[in-house]
């Protein structure tokens, strides 16, 4: 299978893989060769994939994952707002950011509208980076 992980800044991953697992909004899922066509919304978390070189880990933000069969073979396309390889994450910085966001969330006095949801999303992205660093 061909895996592509793409952000607004460009492609982070473009490689052949044996399997992929990802953080769907309804729960974790796995994709193996000959998987049925599939589309899932992704939540911030860790995307793992297995190549001939071993298992790789990527922190991903919110986005979409599509499994499709094409004339050139099976593809898994991941379109996300943010992505970083687990080995590239600065764990100390991500942990510091998560702690700051935890304080801001716990002291939130405003409405639970878009500003609050954006804060929760930033906290989830920080946690995804921490998890990827731990697993990568």
Secondary structure as the mmCIF struct_conf table of DSSP 4:
data_model
#
loop_
_struct_conf.conf_type_id
_struct_conf.id
_struct_conf.beg_label_comp_id
_struct_conf.beg_label_asym_id
_struct_conf.beg_label_seq_id
_struct_conf.end_label_comp_id
_struct_conf.end_label_asym_id
_struct_conf.end_label_seq_id
STRN STRN1 UNK A 2 UNK A 7
TURN_TY1_P TURN_TY1_P1 UNK A 8 UNK A 9
STRN STRN2 UNK A 10 UNK A 16
BEND BEND1 UNK A 18 UNK A 18
STRN STRN3 UNK A 19 UNK A 24
TURN_TY1_P TURN_TY1_P2 UNK A 25 UNK A 26
STRN STRN4 UNK A 27 UNK A 32
TURN_TY1_P TURN_TY1_P3 UNK A 33 UNK A 34
HELX_LH_PP_P HELX_LH_PP_P1 UNK A 35 UNK A 37
STRN STRN5 UNK A 38 UNK A 42
BEND BEND2 UNK A 44 UNK A 44
STRN STRN6 UNK A 45 UNK A 51
TURN_TY1_P TURN_TY1_P4 UNK A 52 UNK A 53
STRN STRN7 UNK A 54 UNK A 60
BEND BEND3 UNK A 62 UNK A 62
STRN STRN8 UNK A 63 UNK A 70
TURN_TY1_P TURN_TY1_P5 UNK A 71 UNK A 72
STRN STRN9 UNK A 73 UNK A 80
BEND BEND4 UNK A 81 UNK A 81
STRN STRN10 UNK A 83 UNK A 85
HELX_RH_3T_P HELX_RH_3T_P1 UNK A 86 UNK A 88
HELX_RH_AL_P HELX_RH_AL_P1 UNK A 91 UNK A 106
TURN_TY1_P TURN_TY1_P6 UNK A 107 UNK A 107
BEND BEND5 UNK A 110 UNK A 110
BEND BEND6 UNK A 112 UNK A 113
HELX_RH_AL_P HELX_RH_AL_P2 UNK A 114 UNK A 135
#
